[in-house]
Amino acid sequence: MFRSTLLFLGLLSLGVAAAPAFAAAPATATAQAKTVHVIVLDKMMFGPMPTGVRAGDVIEWVNHDIFEHSATARDGSFDIDLKPGATVRTTAKAGSFAFFCKFHPGMTGTLVAK
């Protein structure tokens, strides 16, 4: 009897000692969720440019065309190669960025992020 009481008290003290480790962490400020904006490359064109892009949002470039393309900023701030079927994610920075496809220079677009 003494042994089972001692075992019970030992387990109880272990549970009490471990409780703070499993307690819920205090709430902290949560980061604003990032929005994903998709730009599709198809039929030798960049799809419609997304609106409402904010710095820090995710830009997902998706090549649905049968040709390799790029999204190359005229100011040199980004240069993304996209093989057929490829998807690449980047993070938007604030500004207005004119870009083109270095393989097909007639393909152009402008991405604006605030």
WOLIN-V575048 format. One record per backbone hydrogen bond with DSSP energy under -0.5 kcal/mol. NH is the residue of the N-H (numbers start at 0). CO is the residue of the C=O. E is the energy in kcal/mol with one decimal. If there is no record, write none. Layout:
# WOLIN-V575048
NH;CO;E + NH;CO;E
This chain:
# WOLIN-V575048
4;0;-2.2 + 5;1;-2.4 + 6;2;-2.4 + 7;3;-2.5 + 8;4;-2.6 + 9;5;-2.2 + 10;6;-2.5 + 11;7;-2.5 + 12;8;-2.3 + 13;9;-1.8 + 14;10;-2.3 + 15;11;-2.2 + 16;12;-2.3 + 17;13;-2.1 + 18;14;-1.4 + 19;15;-0.6 + 20;17;-1.0 + 21;17;-1.0 + 21;18;-1.0 + 22;18;-0.6 + 22;19;-0.7 + 36;34;-0.5 + 36;57;-3.1 + 38;59;-3.0 + 39;37;-0.5 + 40;61;-3.2 + 41;39;-0.6 + 41;44;-2.3 + 44;41;-0.9 + 46;39;-3.6 + 55;91;-3.0 + 56;53;-2.6 + 57;34;-2.5 + 58;89;-2.9 + 59;36;-3.4 + 59;57;-0.6 + 60;58;-0.6 + 60;87;-3.1 + 61;38;-2.6 + 61;59;-0.5 + 62;85;-2.8 + 63;40;-2.6 + 63;61;-0.9 + 64;40;-0.8 + 68;81;-2.6 + 70;79;-2.2 + 71;69;-0.5 + 71;99;-2.9 + 72;70;-0.5 + 72;77;-2.8 + 73;97;-2.8 + 75;72;-1.5 + 79;70;-2.3 + 80;78;-0.5 + 81;68;-3.5 + 84;62;-1.9 + 85;82;-2.5 + 87;60;-2.4 + 89;58;-2.6 + 91;56;-3.1 + 94;112;-3.1 + 96;94;-0.5 + 96;110;-3.2 + 97;95;-0.6 + 98;108;-3.0 + 99;71;-1.9 + 100;103;-0.6 + 100;106;-1.7 + 101;99;-0.6 + 106;103;-2.8 + 107;105;-0.7 + 108;98;-2.1 + 110;96;-2.6 + 112;94;-2.8 + 113;52;-2.4
